[in-house]
Amino acid sequence: MTQEPIARRRRSKDEAGTPRRIPSQQRGRERVDLILSVASELIAKNGSDALRMGEIVEKAGVSFGSLYQYFPDKTAIIRVLAERFNEQGRQCVEDELVAIKSADQLQEALGRIVDGYYAMFLDEPVMRDIWHATHADKLLQQVDAEDMEWHSQAFLTVLERLWPERNQGELARIARLTMQLVAAAVRYAISIEREEGDKVIALFKTMLPADLGALR
């Protein structure tokens, strides 16, 4: 399934919370990957609130100059980590949506998307912290908004294919609300004990409409 790129606001390279530049040479990319790997380990251990640039410098064995060459602050690091995790999630969603050929397959596909996201967050605890950080930090909320819009547009493409006669505005509302509810269910499930979270996810999947096309 081909998706149109989502329009994004132009950011200054010196804007707070924004990576300064993307390295083109392998050495630079390896250094950035090392910084991100160390930051991810520290977030997994202590949480994003406790992340400190000085600790990244120490653990990664890079200079402050090298670190600030790419990331002006820790928000920029969290932004890149969030965007990388978002890309993983988008691929999983795209794989499910592209396989939908009929309305009968829609509910099961949404259930698998819910399961997939829930499993991702369970397998990668650092994703939970980063996801919460993107909601708590105003500078990072744009990342979450862009990711949610991508999911909504991807789902809308499927709905338009299944019900071409329906009003696009109605389908867009269904797509956005459905994706918001999926995200909220997963967010809630990962915030509670695993056993209860599993039950919440199972219950939520039974609440997904069997016929989205009947919604008005």
N, C-alpha and C positions, 0 to 999 in steps of 0.2 A: 504494500500500500504506500503510495507516495503522498507525503504530507507537505503542504506549503509551509515555508518557514514563517515563524511567528515574528511579527514586528517587535523590535526591541529598541528601547530608548538608547541614544548614543551617550556613552559615558566617557568622561575625561579620564585620561590615563592616570591623573593625579587625584581622582575622586576617592574619598575614603571608602574602604571596603571593596575596592576594585583592584585586581591584579594590574601591575604597571605594564608588563609586556609578556608576550608569549615567546619563549626562546625558539629560535629556528634551528640552532645547531644541536647535535646530539648531546654534547657535554652539558649544555644549558638545560635541555629537557631532562637529563638524568638528575641534575641538581634539583630541579623543581620537583621531580618525582620523589626524591629523597626527602625533601622538606615536607611534602604532603604526607608521605608515609610516616615520618616521625610525628607530625602533628596529629595524624589519625590515631597513632598509638597512645599519645598523650591524652587525647580527648577520650578515648576508650577507657583509659585508666582513671582520669581525674575529672572529666567533663569539660565542655567547651568554655565554661565560665572561668575555669582555672588555667586555661591555656595562656602561656606567656611566651613572647618572642624570644626572650633570653634563654628559656629552657629549650626551645627548638634549636637555637644556635648551638647550645652545648651538646644536645643529644645527636644532632645531625652532623656536627663537626664542620659547620660552615661559619663564615664570618657574618657579622651584622650587615656589612655592605652587600654581601651576596644575597642575604635574605631580603633586605629592603629593595634590592634591585628588581625583585619580582613581586614582592608582597609588602605594601605599605603598612599593613596592620594585620591583626589576627582575623578580623572580619573578612578580609580578602582571601585568606587561607580557607576559612570555613565556606565562603562562597564557592570556591573552586571545588572543594570536596563535595559540597551539596550538588553542584552541577554535574559532577562525575557520577554520583549515585543516581541522580535523576535520569541520566542517559541510560544507565542500566535498566531502570524501571520502565522507561519509555520503550526500550527494545522488547521487553517482556509483554507489554501491553500491545504493541504493534503486532507481535507474533500471534496473539490471541485474536485481535480484531480482524486481521487480514483473512483469517480462516472462516469468518462468519459468512455464510451463504444464504441463510434464511432466518426469519424471526424466531423460529423454534430453537436456534442455537445461541440466541443472545443471552438468555439467563445463565446458561451453563458457562459461557465465556466470561461473563461478569464475575461469576463465582470463582473461576480459576484466576482471574485478575486479582480478586481479593485475597485468595490463598497465596498467590505469588508474592504480592507485596508484604503480606504478613510474614511469610517465610523469610523474605529478604531482611526484614528488620530483626527477626529473631536470630538469623545467622550472622548479621553484622550489627552488634550492639552500638557501634559508633554511629551508625545511621540514625538511630533513635535520638541521640543527643544532638546531632546536626539538624535533624528535622525540627526538633523543638527550638533550636537556636534560630532557624530561619523564620519561625513564627514570633519569637520574642524580640528579635532585632529588626528595627524599621529598615535598616540598610539591606537586610537580607530578605525582607518580605517580597521584594520584587522578583527574586529568584523563585520563590514558591508560587507567586502569581503567574509567572510565565510558564512554569511547569504545569500548573492546573489548567491554564488555557490550552496548552498543547494537548492534554488529555481530553479536554472538552471538545476541541476541534477534531481530534482523531475519532472520538465516539460519534460526533455529529456526522462525520463522513459516512459512517456505517448506517446511521439512522436514515440519512437521506437516500442511501442506496436501497434500503429496505422499504421505505415509504416515500417515494419520490413525489407523491401527490400531496403530502402533508405540508402545511405552512412551515417555512424554514425557521421562523421565529419561535414557533412552538417546539420544534425539534431541538433548537439551540437551548431553550430553557430546560428541556428534559435532559439533554446531554450534560449541561453544566451542573444541574442539581444532582444527577446520578453520580458524577465524578466527585462532587463535594461530599456526598454521603458515603461513598466508598472510602475516601480519604479520612473522614471523621471516624468511621467504624474501625479502621486499622489503627488510627492514632489512639483511640480509646483502648483498643485491645492490647496494644504494646505498653500501655501505661499502668496496667494492672498485673496481677499474678498470672503466670503462664496458663494454669489450668482454667482459670476464669476467662482469660483472654481467648482460649480455644473455643469455649462455649459461646462467647460473644460473637466470634467470627462465624461459627456454625449457625447461630440464630439469625445473624444479619443476612446470610445467604438465602435463608428461607423467606426473608422479607422482601427480597428483590422481586419486582413485578414479573409475572410470567409472560405478560404481554405489554411491553412498553408502548407498542403502537396504539393501544387502546387508551392511553393516558391523554387527557385533554386539559 
